């Protein structure tokens, strides 16, 4: 008998990440049954990488030709065909998709229809690096796999709990009514980490004034109270807030006007600079990879790291003010989970909040969950690895439950105590 499973897809401009999660006793088994990705789409050397359970990963070169759209189509076809022929011990019930922008309307995961996809395309200008690629496999799946439910999971949805003032810009009111507001992103990551806080911080502190630092190639902070988002550093687009791998983060808007009016730059050139040539890469002139910068003796690399930490501390101070204090600071994502020197530099500058680091614990933790605060720290400090794919699978299961799918299990839905 084939076991029920859920497929998750996270599609980008040059890659498609996938995971296959088993459903047992009406809950998700968080270790994927199969996972992998197709990367290098649009390059001369696309690759297919896949791993089953504890087996070593397999890497195979792919032949993808033609336009970028055609290569993406062929990549999805390869993925679906491979699952159909190589994973015959499961029955896929649904596919959960990461969608960066859901606007003001999409406040929870939903079953997708062609009409909804057309509506979501309206948000492409708000997330041009992500939204078009997020939607591409959904269109393909709706056409090809009508037997699989397609579920949209939105990075913006977690932040819809923010109070109105936290969403507003000091601009003419009619713009807010037209949808110009602070949406916030990385919501799938924040939701997953927030559900793990009780086990890492303890139930009471987890409900308190918490800041989660999602630090990767894209980076942001989220302030939580009672496990809900009340403020975040990303706003109308994914370029706002913290300095990132190649994105600038917050800058003076007058600078953009200056570069266009007096600097001789076109709108497209400024757009490319802010999204692709700034951040760690732009300041260092070397790399967007924090690991390379930390290992480098180049003074520009050191300055890029210092600026990253400085901007991070400033934004933590801002969110601590919004919260009226700070009970816990939690690091997650690639840099947050693995770059102990970054965590140390940031926490050192937060002594005014009562944050005291345990250096040994900080060095010991890499990619695992645990506390890194010293006994005399007034602020709990922790690392919690994120798992956006597992969060997408949970959301997808929630949609199937809401629809009363008979294919999941006869048992009543399990209650998530950390919700």
N, C-alpha and C positions, 0 to 999 in steps of 0.2 A: 504494500500500500504506500503510495507516495505521500510525503509529508507536506503540509501547507507551508508556503514561504512567501516572503515579500521581497521584491527587488527595489533597490534605491538607486537613483541616478543623480549625479552632480556633474552637469555638462558645462564646460568652459569653452574658451575660444580655440584651444588647441588640444583639449583632452576631454575624456569622458570617464569619470570614476563611477564604479558600480560596486554594490555589495548585495549579497543574497542572505537574508535572515530567515531562519526557521521560526515557526510559530508553534509553541508548545504550551499546553494548558492555558491558552488564550493570552499568552504574553510572548514578548520577543526574546529570543536567545541572543544576547548582545554580541557574542563572538560570531562573526559572519560564517556561514557555511562555505561560501565562495566569495572572493572579492578580488578586485584588480582595477585596471584602467587601460584605456587606449590613449597614448600620448603622442605628441609630435604630429598631430593632424595639421596639415598645411605646410609641413616641412619635408625635407628629402628623406627622412628616416623615421616614419611612424612606427610605433611598437605596440604590441599587445602583451600585457603582463597580467597574470592571473595566479591566484593562490587558493588552495583548498585546505581548510583546517590547519594542521601543523606541518603540512608538506611544504617543501621549498617552493618558492614562486617560479613560474615558468615565464620566460620572455621570448617572444617570437616577433620577427620583423613582419610588418604588414605592407601590402602594396596598395596605396591610395593615390589615385590620380584624378585629374580634372580640376574643376573649380573647388573653392573651399567648401561651398555648400554641398557639392557632390561628394567630397571626401567625408564630410560629416555624415551624410546619408549612408555611405558605404560602411563607415565605422559602426553606426547603429545597426545596420543589417548584419554585420559580422558578429556583433555582440548578441543579438537576438538568436541568430542561427546557432552560435556556439552554445548558448544556454539550452536550446532545444535539443541539441544532439549530444552534449556532454554532461548535462546535469539532469539525469532521468529519474532521480530518486525523490524529486520534489514536484509539487504542483504550485506554480506561481499564481497567486490570487490577484495581486495588484502591484503597480509600480508607483513608488513615491518619488517625486521630483523636487529638488531644491529650486525655488524661485526667489530671486533676491528681492524683488519689489512687488508688493501686493496693494500698494496705495492705501487709501483710507477705508476701502470697502472690505478687503479680504483680511479679516481679523483672526481667522483660524484655518486649519487645513480643510480643503474642499475637494470633492470629486470634480474632475475637470471635464469640460465639454468644449467643443470647437468654439462656441460663442464666448466662453470664459477666456479662452486663449486669445481670441481677437481683442477682448477687453484688456487683457494683460499686456498686449503689445503696445498699448498707449503709454506704458511706463518705460519703454525703451530709452527715451531721452533722459530719464532720471537715473538709469543704471546701464549706460551704453556698453560697459565692459562685460556685463553679466547677463542682462535680461534676454537679449536675442539668442544667446547660446543656451540659456536655460529652457527657452520655449521650443527650440528646434526639435529635440527628441520627443517632446510631448506630442507635437503634430504628427510625427512619424508613428508613434505608438498608437495614437487614436485611429490612424488609418490601418495599421498592420495588425495590431493585437487587440481586437475588439473584445476578446475574452478576458483581458486584464483590465481591472479598474485602474484608472489614472488619477493620482492624487497630487495636488499642489500643496507644497509646504513653504511658507513664506518667511524670509528673514526679517521682514518688517513687522510681522504680526505680534511678536513678543513685546514690542514697544508701544502697542496701542493702549496700554494701561497708564502711560504717562499722563500727568495732568495737562490741561490745555496750555497753561503758561509755559510748560517745558517744550511744547510743540511749536510755539509761536515765534516768528521773526518780527522784529520791530519795523515792519513794512506796512504799506496801506492795507487796511483790513480786508478789502475785496480780494487780495491775493491769497490770504488764508482760506477764504471761502472757496477759492478756485483750486485749492489743493497745494498751495505753496506753504509747506510746513516742515518741521523736523520729523522725519520718519524713523531714522535709526535703522541699523542693520546688524548682522551677525546674530540675529535672534535665535536661530536654531542652536548655535553654540551656547548662548546665554541660558536658554531654557534647559538644555541638557545639564550644564554645570550647576544651575540653580537647584535642580532636583537631587544632586549629589551632595549639596552643602550640609544637610543634617548629619550625614554619616562622618563628614570630615571636620566640621566645625562644632557639631552638637546642635540639637534642635532649636534651642533658644537663640544662640548667636546667629544661626542661619536665617532666622526671621528678622534679624536686626538690620543695622545700616551697613550694607555690604557693597563693595565695589569689585566687579570682575574685570580683569584686564585681559582681553582677547588680543594677544600680540603675535601676529604672523606677518606674512607679506602684506596683508591688509590688517589694520590694527584699529581697535576702538576700546572704549571703556563703557561700562554700564553700571549705574547706581541702582541698587535694589533695596526695597523695604518690604517685609513680609513676602520675600521671594518674587516680587513684581518689579518691573522696570519703572523707575520714576524719572530717570534722566540718562542721556547717553551722549557720547561725543560726536558720533556721526549724525548728520542732519538730513538735509534735502537730498544729498547724493552721497556716494561712498567715498568721496574725496575729502570730506570734512573731518575736522578733529585732529587726531594724532598724526604725526609724521609716520610714514609707512615705507614699504620697500622701494616703490617707485613713485608713490603719490605724495603730494606736498603736505596734506593735512590743511588745517586752517591757515589762511593768509589774508592780508588786507585786501578786500575786494577792489579797492582803488588801484592796487598794483596791476590787476588784470586790465583795467581801463587804461592805465599808463602804458603797459606793454603794447596794447593795440593802437592807441592814439599816438604815442610818441616813440615807442620802441620798434615800430615797423613790423610787428608780428601780426600775422593773420589770426583769426579766431581758431582755425584748425591747428595752427602752430602752438598757440597758447594751450589749447586743450591737450595736445600731445605732450607738451612739456610738463603740465601739472599732473597728468595721469601716468606717464611713461618714463619721464626723465628726471624726476624730482626725488624727494625722500632720501633714503639711505644711499641709493645709487647716485643721485644728483650731487649730494653733499660730498660723498667720498670720491666720486669719479672712478670707483673701482668695482663695486658690486652692490647688489641689493640684499645679498645673503649675510645675515648677521654673523654666522659662523666664520665666514671669510674675514669680515671686518674685525672681529674680536681677535683673530689670529694674526692680523697684519700689524706691522710696525710703522706703516705709513701714517704720518700725522693727520692726513685728511680722513683716513679710516677711523682713527681715534676720535676726531672731531665729530664725525657722523654719529658714532655711538653715543658720545656725550650729549649731542643735541637731541637724539632720540630719547635718552633718559631724562633730560631737562624738560622737554615738552611733555613727557609722560607724567612727571612729578607735578608740573603746573596743572594739568588736566585733572589729576587725582585730587589736588587741592580744591579745584572748582567743584567737583562732584561731592567731595566731603562737605563743602559749604552748603550745597543743595540738600544734602542729607541731614545737616545739623550735627555732624560728627561722623565718626567711623568706628565700626565694631570689627570689621574684617576686610582684608584685601586678598583677593584670590587671583592667581596667575593661571592662564591657559593658552592653548594654541602653540605653534611651533617654537617661537621665541620664549613665550611665557613658561612653557613646560621644560625647555632644555637649556636656556641661556642663563645659568646661575649668576654670571657676572652682571648681567643686566638687572636681575632681581635684586642683587646686593646693592648696586649703585642707586637704584630707585628707593629701596627701603632705608638706606643710610640717610637720604634727604627727607625722610618722613618722620624723623625723630620728634619733631614738634607735635606730631599726632600721637606720640607714645608708641610708635612702631619700633620694635627691637628684634633684629634678625638673629637666628641661631646659625652661624656660618657653617658648621658641620652638617646640619640638617639640610641647609640650602645646597651645599655641594653634593650631598648624597642623592638628592631627588632629581631624577631626569626621566620624564615621561610616565611617572607614577603619581598617585595621589598621596598627599601627606601635609603635615604642618611644618612650617619652617620658622616659627616665631620662638624667641627665647622665653623662658619662664616669666620674666619681668615685663614682657611686652603687654601694653594695654590694648593693642590691636592684634587680633588673630591674623596670622599670615599663612597662606596655604597655596599649594599647587594642585590643580584638579585637571587631568587631561580631558579634553573635549571629545565628543563623538557625535558629529553632526549626522552621520549616516544612521546611527542607531536612533537618533531623535526623529529623523525622517520616517524610519520604520515604525516607531511608536505612533507618530501622527497618522500614518497610513492605516495602522490597525484601528485607531480611534474612529476614522471615517468608516471603515467596514463595520465597526460595532454600531455606529449611529444608524447605518443603513440596515442593520439587522441581518447582516450576511450570514447565511446558514452554512457557509463553507469554512468558517473559522473553527468553531467548537460549540458543542451543546452546553458547555459550562457558562455561567454568567460571567460578564466582564470582570477582570481583576481590578481592584482599586489600587491606584498608584498613591501610596501614602505620602510621597514627596511632591505631589502635584501642587 
